[in-house]
Amino acid sequence: MRLSDILALDRREMEEALRRVLHEELLKILPEALLRAQRPFVDARELAERLGVSVRTIRNWQRTGRIPYVRAGRRVLFDVAAVEAALREGEVAAKWTTE
């Protein structure tokens, strides 16, 4: 839709066009967002138990960027599916860099 077409729309048509665009964009991102929301996030202790390694190993993998993690305030959490995928692939970009 060209700018001149948009400017020619009345309020009702503009609302309908906006509603349609938002609906299309939500359909693109919603499945991934729902999938992420359903994934369990665990702390280092639980992840270590699930993987059969020590908490120290989890912290080393986190520090070196081998596994992905998120910070929730002071807590460090791990998406189990993302960690398993990263370990299968053998490489994950580090969350931090040293100078």
Backbone torsions as a table, in degrees:
resi	resn	phi	psi	omega
1	MET	NA	129.9	-179.3
2	ARG	-81.4	159.9	180.0
3	LEU	-58.7	-41.5	179.4
4	SER	-62.8	-35.5	176.7
5	ASP	-66.5	-40.9	-180.0
6	ILE	-65.2	-43.7	-178.6
7	LEU	-66.3	-23.5	-179.5
8	ALA	-81.9	-10.6	-178.4
9	LEU	-74.0	144.5	172.5
10	ASP	-85.6	176.1	-174.0
11	ARG	-57.3	-46.3	-178.6
12	ARG	-62.1	-44.6	179.2
13	GLU	-65.8	-37.6	178.6
14	MET	-64.6	-44.9	178.4
15	GLU	-61.4	-42.4	179.8
16	GLU	-65.5	-41.2	178.8
17	ALA	-64.6	-42.9	179.1
18	LEU	-64.6	-44.1	178.4
19	ARG	-59.0	-42.0	-179.5
20	ARG	-65.4	-44.7	180.0
21	VAL	-64.8	-45.0	179.2
22	LEU	-61.9	-41.0	178.8
23	HIS	-61.0	-45.5	179.7
24	GLU	-62.5	-43.1	-179.0
25	GLU	-68.6	-39.8	177.5
26	LEU	-63.4	-38.4	178.0
27	LEU	-63.1	-28.4	178.9
28	LYS	-73.3	-41.6	-172.9
29	ILE	-97.8	-21.4	-174.7
30	LEU	-61.3	-45.7	-179.5
31	PRO	-56.8	-43.3	179.1
32	GLU	-66.6	-41.1	179.3
33	ALA	-63.7	-41.4	178.0
34	LEU	-65.7	-39.4	178.4
35	LEU	-62.2	-44.8	178.8
36	ARG	-62.8	-40.0	-178.1
37	ALA	-66.2	-26.7	-178.2
38	GLN	-87.4	-12.5	-179.6
39	ARG	-74.7	138.6	178.6
40	PRO	-80.2	135.3	172.5
41	PHE	-104.5	135.3	-177.1
42	VAL	-129.7	162.7	176.6
43	ASP	-87.0	178.5	-175.6
44	ALA	-62.8	-37.7	-179.1
45	ARG	-63.3	-47.9	-179.2
46	GLU	-67.2	-38.4	178.3
47	LEU	-62.6	-42.1	178.6
48	ALA	-60.3	-42.9	178.6
49	GLU	-62.7	-44.1	-178.7
50	ARG	-64.1	-36.8	-176.1
51	LEU	-91.7	-11.1	179.8
52	GLY	74.2	33.4	177.3
53	VAL	-127.5	173.9	179.7
54	SER	-82.2	161.0	175.6
55	VAL	-62.9	-35.4	178.3
56	ARG	-60.3	-40.2	177.7
57	THR	-62.9	-43.5	178.3
58	ILE	-59.5	-46.9	179.9
59	ARG	-62.9	-38.5	177.6
60	ASN	-64.3	-45.1	178.4
61	TRP	-62.1	-39.5	177.9
62	GLN	-62.7	-49.4	-176.9
63	ARG	-61.5	-37.4	-177.6
64	THR	-87.5	-4.6	178.2
65	GLY	84.3	12.3	-179.6
66	ARG	-71.5	-29.4	179.1
67	ILE	-127.0	145.4	179.2
68	PRO	-79.5	153.4	179.0
69	TYR	-153.3	165.6	175.1
70	VAL	-130.9	153.2	175.3
71	ARG	-104.8	131.9	174.8
72	ALA	-121.4	89.9	-171.8
73	GLY	68.6	-122.8	178.7
74	ARG	-90.0	-11.0	-177.9
75	ARG	-82.2	143.4	173.1
76	VAL	-108.9	123.7	-177.7
77	LEU	-121.9	155.1	-177.0
78	PHE	-126.1	133.9	173.6
79	ASP	-84.3	111.6	-173.1
80	VAL	-56.1	-46.3	-178.5
81	ALA	-62.9	-40.4	-179.9
82	ALA	-68.0	-38.7	178.3
83	VAL	-65.2	-46.2	179.2
84	GLU	-60.6	-40.5	178.0
85	ALA	-64.9	-41.6	-179.7
86	ALA	-64.2	-40.6	179.1
87	LEU	-67.6	-35.5	176.1
88	ARG	-66.0	-43.1	-178.0
89	GLU	-74.3	-28.2	177.0
90	GLY	83.5	3.2	178.0
91	GLU	-153.4	138.5	177.6
92	VAL	-144.5	137.9	177.4
93	ALA	-65.1	138.6	179.7
94	ALA	-66.6	147.9	177.9
95	LYS	-81.4	-14.5	-179.5
96	TRP	-147.4	164.0	178.5
97	THR	-128.4	155.7	175.9
98	THR	-108.4	154.4	-178.8
99	GLU	-116.1	NA	NA
